[in-house]
């Protein structure tokens, strides 16, 4: 069963919302290289609100069995 990437709370900026979803999906897929690349992009423009949104999104991620 597929679990869609959780939506980030409204206070995040538009570009960061999509990036948070992509990070959550990469974590769920276990794609470490992509996670590192996306986190680097995220860090360039992240605010405190964005960090809380990322934490919320990652809390709901369930990794796929390998």
PASEBA-1860 file (N, C-alpha, C; in nm, 3 decimals):
! residues 66
1> XXXXXXXX> 0.084/-0.117/0.000/0.000/0.000/0.000/0.089/0.123/0.000 ~ 0.061/0.215/-0.088/0.135/0.340/-0.098/0.086/0.439/0.006 ~ 0.179/0.510/0.067/0.144/0.617/0.161/0.187/0.748/0.097 ~ 0.093/0.835/0.066/0.133/0.963/0.005/0.214/1.045/0.103 ~ 0.300/1.128/0.048/0.381/1.216/0.134/0.288/1.308/0.209 ~ 0.310/1.324/0.338/0.222/1.411/0.416/0.236/1.556/0.373 ~ 0.127/1.627/0.378/0.128/1.768/0.341/0.186/1.849/0.456 ~ 0.266/1.947/0.422/0.324/2.036/0.523/0.219/2.137/0.568
9> XXXXXXXX> 0.229/2.185/0.691/0.136/2.286/0.739/0.141/2.413/0.654 ~ 0.034/2.487/0.654/0.020/2.607/0.570/0.128/2.713/0.587 ~ 0.185/2.735/0.708/0.281/2.845/0.722/0.407/2.834/0.638 ~ 0.442/2.717/0.585/0.563/2.707/0.505/0.544/2.778/0.372 ~ 0.654/2.819/0.316/0.648/2.887/0.187/0.626/2.786/0.076 ~ 0.571/2.831/-0.036/0.532/2.740/-0.144/0.643/2.646/-0.189 ~ 0.760/2.697/-0.218/0.869/2.612/-0.264/0.913/2.511/-0.160 ~ 0.911/2.549/-0.036/0.954/2.460/0.071/0.852/2.348/0.091
17> XXXXXXXX> 0.724/2.374/0.068/0.622/2.271/0.086/0.648/2.155/-0.008 ~ 0.676/2.184/-0.134/0.707/2.078/-0.231/0.835/2.005/-0.194 ~ 0.934/2.078/-0.149/1.062/2.020/-0.111/1.045/1.928/0.010 ~ 0.964/1.968/0.105/0.938/1.885/0.224/0.873/1.754/0.182 ~ 0.779/1.762/0.090/0.715/1.640/0.040/0.815/1.548/-0.029 ~ 0.905/1.606/-0.107/1.006/1.527/-0.176/1.103/1.462/-0.078 ~ 1.140/1.534/0.027/1.229/1.478/0.130/1.160/1.361/0.199 ~ 1.035/1.379/0.236/0.961/1.271/0.304/0.951/1.148/0.215
25> XXXXXXXX> 0.929/1.167/0.086/0.920/1.055/-0.008/1.054/0.983/-0.020 ~ 1.164/1.059/-0.028/1.297/0.998/-0.038/1.331/0.920/0.089 ~ 1.291/0.972/0.204/1.315/0.902/0.331/1.236/0.771/0.331 ~ 1.111/0.779/0.290/1.026/0.659/0.287/1.085/0.554/0.193 ~ 1.141/0.598/0.081/1.200/0.506/-0.017/1.338/0.455/0.026 ~ 1.398/0.519/0.126/1.531/0.479/0.171/1.641/0.525/0.076 ~ 1.616/0.632/0.002/1.712/0.683/-0.096/1.801/0.789/-0.030 ~ 1.907/0.743/0.035/1.992/0.832/0.114/2.059/0.941/0.032
33> XXXXXXXX> 2.102/0.909/-0.088/2.168/1.010/-0.172/2.071/1.124/-0.203 ~ 1.949/1.090/-0.238/1.849/1.192/-0.268/1.813/1.271/-0.144 ~ 1.802/1.205/-0.029/1.772/1.275/0.096/1.879/1.380/0.124 ~ 2.005/1.344/0.110/2.114/1.440/0.135/2.107/1.559/0.039 ~ 2.081/1.529/-0.089/2.074/1.636/-0.190/1.957/1.731/-0.160 ~ 1.841/1.673/-0.128/1.723/1.756/-0.100/1.739/1.835/0.030 ~ 1.800/1.773/0.131/1.822/1.845/0.257/1.916/1.963/0.237 ~ 2.013/1.948/0.149/2.102/2.058/0.119/2.025/2.175/0.057
41> XXXXXXXX> 1.938/2.144/-0.039/1.854/2.249/-0.100/1.762/2.312/0.004 ~ 1.705/2.228/0.091/1.613/2.275/0.194/1.684/2.372/0.289 ~ 1.807/2.336/0.328/1.882/2.416/0.424/1.915/2.555/0.372 ~ 1.929/2.569/0.241/1.963/2.699/0.183/1.857/2.805/0.211 ~ 1.730/2.765/0.223/1.626/2.866/0.241/1.532/2.838/0.356 ~ 1.567/2.745/0.444/1.476/2.705/0.551/1.462/2.811/0.659 ~ 1.340/2.823/0.709/1.312/2.906/0.826/1.274/2.812/0.940 ~ 1.257/2.864/1.058/1.217/2.782/1.172/1.082/2.714/1.144
49> XXXXXXXX> 0.991/2.785/1.084/0.860/2.728/1.051/0.876/2.610/0.956 ~ 0.966/2.624/0.858/0.991/2.515/0.764/1.046/2.392/0.836 ~ 1.132/2.414/0.935/1.190/2.302/1.010/1.082/2.225/1.085 ~ 0.989/2.296/1.146/0.879/2.230/1.215/0.793/2.151/1.117 ~ 0.769/2.206/1.000/0.691/2.137/0.898/0.762/2.010/0.853 ~ 0.895/2.017/0.837/0.972/1.899/0.799/0.964/1.792/0.908 ~ 0.977/1.832/1.031/0.965/1.736/1.143/0.829/1.668/1.141 ~ 0.724/1.745/1.122/0.589/1.688/1.117/0.575/1.589/1.003
57> XXXXXXXX> 0.629/1.624/0.886/0.620/1.536/0.769/0.697/1.406/0.792 ~ 0.814/1.416/0.851/0.896/1.297/0.872/0.840/1.207/0.982 ~ 0.768/1.263/1.076/0.709/1.183/1.183/0.609/1.081/1.129 ~ 0.547/1.113/1.018/0.443/1.025/0.964/0.495/0.930/0.856 ~ 0.623/0.938/0.822/0.679/0.855/0.717/0.705/0.714/0.768 ~ 0.663/0.617/0.689/0.695/0.477/0.718/0.781/0.427/0.604 ~ 0.896/0.375/0.638/0.988/0.326/0.534/0.931/0.201/0.470 ~ 0.954/0.190/0.341/0.914/0.069/0.267/1.010/-0.044/0.299
65> XX> 0.960/-0.164/0.309/1.052/-0.278/0.331/1.146/-0.294/0.213 ~ 1.269/-0.331/0.242/1.370/-0.345/0.137/1.361/-0.480/0.071
END
